[in-house]
Amino acid sequence: MNLILLFQDDFKDRKRVCLQGRRLEHVLNVHRASAGDKLCVGLLNGRIGIGTGTVTRLDNQMLEMDVAFDRDPPAPLELTLMLALPRPIVLKRVLLSISSMGVKRIFLINSRRVEKSYWNSPALEEEKIREQLVLGLEQARDTVLPDVWLRPKFKPFVEDELPGLIKGTMPIVAHPDAIEPCPRHAGCAVTLAIGPEGGFIPYEVEMLEACGFKAVHLGERILRVETAVPVLLSRLF
Amino acid sequence: MNLILLFQDDFKDRKRVCLQGRRLEHVLNVHRASAGDKLCVGLLNGRIGIGTGTVTRLDNQMLEMDVAFDRDPPAPLELTLMLALPRPIVLKRVLLSISSMGVKRIFLINSRRVEKSYWNSPALEEEKIREQLVLGLEQARDTVLPDVWLRPKFKPFVEDELPGLIKGTMPIVAHPDAIEPCPRHAGCAVTLAIGPEGGFIPYEVEMLEACGFKAVHLGERILRVETAVPVLLSRLF
């Protein structure tokens, strides 16, 4: 937790917040802070302050701080990410990771090789998704909560919604069999589709290509989704 | 498992292998292969064959294949990675991930902010480390097992061993407070040091700088080690 993310409910008055639960425990046990210490704070979807949260009370019951914000959060990535729904345990890690990298628009999509049972996982509950996104923001000192949309039907999503989504962006799909390598430093907004373990099936790649997507590869090595995502984002931005 | 990694012990004769245990189960339950199918195979530290392993027998007892190899494994990264020992659960994932990306020289090093108990973790046993490295090779269709060295004492490692290790490479240390950004596409061999959660302490960065390392940052966002490593490697290579 490199930044303590604050919500409107945390405010006792205009400048003072009062925290319990997870954030209190973290500041007690990991930061090992005490009264007078200055911490990094940020307001959900708002500004941040590096070392502008002054601890006024800290004990097992409560963390009280006077807070101020002095700068904008880091710039978001100009990216819409379409990710074939991964296994629930991988999804959790990937959501945290992409939230920390500054992705703000995430579509979890279906694909033939996504196991149907994944769509019934508790990891897809709004609260669980939000939990990982918040952990990612706290890690990266960001405040802007990403939007996550679930699209459990591939064909209607690609046919009806995708043409509008990709307007003004470079639409690419990561595919091991592609001929072209993934571009370095796109220099523009990107829509990036990433398949499941085993990849999109040829029919799905063809549908994406018909919609305007270019298939690109990352070299000979086939990477797990949790490795491929940071590799792709680091290369594109 | 995008490639079945074979060891000398697996060979019944010059061309035929006989597998049980984890690899048998994976081919039965995930690949759902049957006799006549052609699988990807690779010989430990040797050549690979994409679709050149022909299943001759497959049942609950045994997988038998006739194998041939027709190409070299993917090129390794020209990198020596020095990683402050992460939490055991993170270590497992990071070893798999860096093995899949083609890192072949890994030093797990100490730092003030590495918890002492991590050095006693069973995750550091030779067999456990090898397990994750093999999973990474199978993922990426590689065969060349990385070398992993443990260096639980920072100062003697940096003073006595590091000057020799970095010869002929660009030595850099990832550090959030650095002024220069991490270079894109190094174009040469690199020695890369990555600190623990919370970063190297100033004294450690100074020692690395005195040894010839340049401190570089990755932007405003602070990333977890499992995200930072693929981001850094993707940027450098």
Boltz contact constraints between the chains, C-beta under 6 A:
constraints:
  - contact:
      token1: [A, 2]
      token2: [B, 222]
      max_distance: 6.0
  - contact:
      token1: [A, 74]
      token2: [B, 220]
      max_distance: 6.0
  - contact:
      token1: [A, 74]
      token2: [B, 221]
      max_distance: 6.0
  - contact:
      token1: [A, 97]
      token2: [B, 227]
      max_distance: 6.0
  - contact:
      token1: [A, 100]
      token2: [B, 223]
      max_distance: 6.0
  - contact:
      token1: [A, 139]
      token2: [B, 224]
      max_distance: 6.0
  - contact:
      token1: [A, 140]
      token2: [B, 221]
      max_distance: 6.0
  - contact:
      token1: [A, 140]
      token2: [B, 222]
      max_distance: 6.0
  - contact:
      token1: [A, 220]
      token2: [B, 74]
      max_distance: 6.0
  - contact:
      token1: [A, 221]
      token2: [B, 74]
      max_distance: 6.0
  - contact:
      token1: [A, 221]
      token2: [B, 140]
      max_distance: 6.0
  - contact:
      token1: [A, 222]
      token2: [B, 2]
      max_distance: 6.0
  - contact:
      token1: [A, 222]
      token2: [B, 140]
      max_distance: 6.0
  - contact:
      token1: [A, 223]
      token2: [B, 100]
      max_distance: 6.0
  - contact:
      token1: [A, 224]
      token2: [B, 139]
      max_distance: 6.0
  - contact:
      token1: [A, 227]
      token2: [B, 97]
      max_distance: 6.0
  - contact:
      token1: [A, 227]
      token2: [B, 230]
      max_distance: 6.0
  - contact:
      token1: [A, 230]
      token2: [B, 227]
      max_distance: 6.0
  - contact:
      token1: [A, 230]
      token2: [B, 230]
      max_distance: 6.0
  - contact:
      token1: [A, 230]
      token2: [B, 231]
      max_distance: 6.0
  - contact:
      token1: [A, 231]
      token2: [B, 230]
      max_distance: 6.0
  - contact:
      token1: [A, 231]
      token2: [B, 234]
      max_distance: 6.0
  - contact:
      token1: [A, 234]
      token2: [B, 231]
      max_distance: 6.0
  - contact:
      token1: [A, 234]
      token2: [B, 234]
      max_distance: 6.0
  - contact:
      token1: [A, 234]
      token2: [B, 235]
      max_distance: 6.0
  - contact:
      token1: [A, 235]
      token2: [B, 234]
      max_distance: 6.0
